[in-house]
């Protein structure tokens, strides 16, 4: 998760028991990878909503179907 958010420009530090995110840094579109984890895929999709450009490609985004089959449709409605 930290690696993918850092690719989007976030300032994220990995900790032994989680991560620390420093706010105030704009996100931008880029290629990221969910590593087939539905939680990471959905988190990256939400981050994409707040990025300067929607040209973020989330590889293996279909993993969201594991826990939320309609997540893409919902996010398009919410983030538009």
GROMACS elastic network, one bead per residue, 0.5 to 0.9 nm:
[ bonds ]
;  ai    aj funct       b0    kb
    1     4     6  0.52840   500
    1     5     6  0.61864   500
    1     6     6  0.85200   500
    1    19     6  0.87954   500
    1    34     6  0.81897   500
    1    40     6  0.63246   500
    1    43     6  0.84771   500
    1    44     6  0.84158   500
    2     5     6  0.52312   500
    2     6     6  0.60065   500
    2     7     6  0.85990   500
    2    10     6  0.86472   500
    2    11     6  0.87079   500
    2    12     6  0.57867   500
    2    13     6  0.67991   500
    2    14     6  0.63367   500
    2    19     6  0.70885   500
    2    20     6  0.88836   500
    2    21     6  0.88123   500
    3     6     6  0.51663   500
    3     7     6  0.63532   500
    3     8     6  0.89913   500
    3    12     6  0.80765   500
    3    14     6  0.87709   500
    3    32     6  0.89271   500
    4     7     6  0.51031   500
    4     8     6  0.67325   500
    4    10     6  0.89511   500
    4    31     6  0.86238   500
    4    32     6  0.56482   500
    4    33     6  0.68584   500
    4    34     6  0.81822   500
    4    40     6  0.89025   500
    4    44     6  0.78448   500
    5     8     6  0.50997   500
    5     9     6  0.66494   500
    5    10     6  0.54901   500
    5    11     6  0.77993   500
    5    12     6  0.70536   500
    5    27     6  0.84443   500
    5    32     6  0.82156   500
    5    44     6  0.74939   500
    5    47     6  0.80390   500
    6     9     6  0.50139   500
    6    11     6  0.60401   500
    6    12     6  0.61629   500
    6    13     6  0.88120   500
    6    27     6  0.89981   500
    7    10     6  0.72569   500
    7    27     6  0.89293   500
    7    28     6  0.85729   500
    7    29     6  0.87692   500
    7    30     6  0.70240   500
    7    31     6  0.78889   500
    7    32     6  0.71859   500
    8    26     6  0.85937   500
    8    27     6  0.52979   500
    8    28     6  0.52188   500
    8    29     6  0.61434   500
    8    30     6  0.61554   500
    8    31     6  0.83097   500
    8    32     6  0.79918   500
    8    47     6  0.84593   500
    8    48     6  0.85486   500
    8    51     6  0.79077   500
    8    56     6  0.84984   500
    9    12     6  0.89409   500
    9    25     6  0.70688   500
    9    26     6  0.68081   500
    9    27     6  0.51219   500
    9    28     6  0.62884   500
    9    29     6  0.87772   500
   10    21     6  0.74264   500
   10    22     6  0.75649   500
   10    23     6  0.77433   500
   10    24     6  0.87172   500
   10    25     6  0.60177   500
   10    26     6  0.71072   500
   10    27     6  0.60736   500
   10    28     6  0.87849   500
   11    20     6  0.83088   500
   11    21     6  0.58599   500
   11    22     6  0.54314   500
   11    23     6  0.73178   500
   11    24     6  0.89542   500
   11    25     6  0.70646   500
   12    19     6  0.66703   500
   12    20     6  0.55928   500
   12    22     6  0.63958   500
   13    18     6  0.87907   500
   13    19     6  0.55493   500
   13    20     6  0.51361   500
   13    21     6  0.65318   500
   13    22     6  0.84249   500
   14    17     6  0.82280   500
   14    18     6  0.62664   500
   14    20     6  0.64832   500
   14    21     6  0.88982   500
   15    18     6  0.50193   500
   15    20     6  0.70272   500
   16    19     6  0.78900   500
   22    25     6  0.76333   500
   23    26     6  0.85292   500
   26    50     6  0.81907   500
   26    51     6  0.67493   500
   26    52     6  0.71149   500
   27    47     6  0.76289   500
   27    48     6  0.78487   500
   27    50     6  0.68119   500
   27    52     6  0.61159   500
   27    53     6  0.83644   500
   28    48     6  0.78073   500
   28    50     6  0.83961   500
   28    52     6  0.50429   500
   28    53     6  0.58108   500
   28    54     6  0.80518   500
   28    55     6  0.83918   500
   28    56     6  0.77412   500
   29    32     6  0.89767   500
   29    48     6  0.69438   500
   29    51     6  0.61932   500
   29    52     6  0.68225   500
   29    53     6  0.51941   500
   29    54     6  0.59895   500
   29    55     6  0.50897   500
   29    57     6  0.76857   500
   30    53     6  0.87756   500
   30    54     6  0.88933   500
   30    55     6  0.66355   500
   30    57     6  0.63334   500
   30    58     6  0.85249   500
   31    55     6  0.84271   500
   31    56     6  0.56270   500
   31    58     6  0.61462   500
   31    59     6  0.73586   500
   32    44     6  0.78509   500
   32    56     6  0.72690   500
   32    57     6  0.61631   500
   32    58     6  0.50301   500
   32    59     6  0.61624   500
   33    36     6  0.79128   500
   33    40     6  0.83641   500
   33    41     6  0.76083   500
   33    44     6  0.85670   500
   33    57     6  0.81311   500
   33    58     6  0.54315   500
   33    60     6  0.64659   500
   33    61     6  0.77623   500
   34    37     6  0.55303   500
   34    38     6  0.72242   500
   34    39     6  0.81675   500
   34    40     6  0.52850   500
   34    42     6  0.85062   500
   34    44     6  0.76726   500
   34    58     6  0.66878   500
   34    59     6  0.61606   500
   34    60     6  0.57900   500
   34    61     6  0.63168   500
   34    63     6  0.76695   500
   35    38     6  0.86364   500
   35    40     6  0.77881   500
   35    41     6  0.81019   500
   35    59     6  0.77745   500
   35    60     6  0.66557   500
   35    61     6  0.87506   500
   35    63     6  0.86300   500
   36    39     6  0.89066   500
   36    40     6  0.80075   500
   36    41     6  0.74069   500
   36    59     6  0.84119   500
   36    60     6  0.55954   500
   36    61     6  0.72186   500
   36    62     6  0.77549   500
   36    63     6  0.52460   500
   36    64     6  0.84434   500
   37    40     6  0.53951   500
   37    41     6  0.61916   500
   37    42     6  0.87607   500
   37    60     6  0.84318   500
   37    61     6  0.85547   500
   37    63     6  0.59830   500
   37    64     6  0.76814   500
   37    66     6  0.88977   500
   38    42     6  0.61617   500
   38    43     6  0.85306   500
   38    61     6  0.76405   500
   38    62     6  0.79337   500
   38    65     6  0.73020   500
   38    66     6  0.63333   500
   38    67     6  0.68787   500
   38    68     6  0.84808   500
   39    42     6  0.53113   500
   39    43     6  0.61331   500
   39    44     6  0.86073   500
   39    63     6  0.83168   500
   39    64     6  0.71757   500
   39    67     6  0.83734   500
   40    43     6  0.50241   500
   40    44     6  0.60445   500
   40    45     6  0.84819   500
   40    61     6  0.88649   500
   40    63     6  0.88317   500
   40    64     6  0.85567   500
   41    44     6  0.52742   500
   41    45     6  0.61976   500
   41    46     6  0.87924   500
   41    58     6  0.71435   500
   41    59     6  0.84146   500
   41    60     6  0.75911   500
   41    61     6  0.53675   500
   41    62     6  0.79330   500
   41    63     6  0.65599   500
   41    64     6  0.60003   500
   42    46     6  0.62952   500
   42    47     6  0.86232   500
   42    61     6  0.78692   500
   42    63     6  0.85575   500
   42    64     6  0.61222   500
   42    68     6  0.87942   500
   42    71     6  0.76258   500
   42    72     6  0.87907   500
   43    46     6  0.52107   500
   43    47     6  0.62205   500
   43    48     6  0.86227   500
   44    48     6  0.60544   500
   44    49     6  0.87453   500
   44    58     6  0.72853   500
   44    61     6  0.89676   500
   45    48     6  0.50083   500
   45    49     6  0.66271   500
   45    56     6  0.86360   500
   45    58     6  0.74809   500
   45    61     6  0.83562   500
   45    71     6  0.89842   500
   45    72     6  0.81411   500
   45    75     6  0.77177   500
   46    49     6  0.51621   500
   46    50     6  0.69912   500
   46    75     6  0.74431   500
   46    79     6  0.84440   500
   47    50     6  0.53188   500
   47    51     6  0.63881   500
   48    51     6  0.50098   500
   48    52     6  0.82627   500
   48    53     6  0.77549   500
   48    54     6  0.61609   500
   48    55     6  0.82572   500
   48    56     6  0.63574   500
   48    57     6  0.89529   500
   49    52     6  0.84021   500
   49    53     6  0.85046   500
   49    54     6  0.69728   500
   49    75     6  0.79501   500
   49    76     6  0.86609   500
   49    78     6  0.88024   500
   49    79     6  0.56378   500
   49    80     6  0.83306   500
   50    53     6  0.83878   500
   50    54     6  0.85401   500
   50    79     6  0.82837   500
   51    54     6  0.65652   500
   51    55     6  0.89322   500
   51    56     6  0.84026   500
   52    55     6  0.89247   500
   53    56     6  0.72187   500
   54    57     6  0.85376   500
   57    61     6  0.87029   500
   58    61     6  0.54697   500
   59    62     6  0.83062   500
   60    63     6  0.61466   500
   60    64     6  0.88149   500
   61    64     6  0.61464   500
   61    65     6  0.85602   500
   62    65     6  0.58879   500
   62    66     6  0.82751   500
   62    69     6  0.86264   500
   63    66     6  0.58619   500
   63    67     6  0.82921   500
   63    69     6  0.89264   500
   64    67     6  0.59959   500
   64    68     6  0.56923   500
   64    69     6  0.63266   500
   64    70     6  0.83611   500
   64    71     6  0.68236   500
   64    72     6  0.82994   500
   65    68     6  0.50421   500
   65    70     6  0.71842   500
   65    71     6  0.75486   500
   66    69     6  0.66519   500
   67    71     6  0.88401   500
   68    71     6  0.53747   500
   68    72     6  0.87777   500
   69    72     6  0.78965   500
   70    73     6  0.54964   500
   70    74     6  0.62699   500
   70    75     6  0.87122   500
   71    74     6  0.50837   500
   71    75     6  0.60119   500
   71    76     6  0.85075   500
   72    75     6  0.52491   500
   72    76     6  0.61619   500
   72    77     6  0.87241   500
   73    76     6  0.52150   500
   73    77     6  0.64151   500
   73    78     6  0.87723   500
   74    77     6  0.52271   500
   74    78     6  0.61903   500
   74    79     6  0.84940   500
   75    79     6  0.56506   500
   75    80     6  0.80594   500
   76    79     6  0.53692   500
   76    80     6  0.58054   500
   77    80     6  0.56225   500
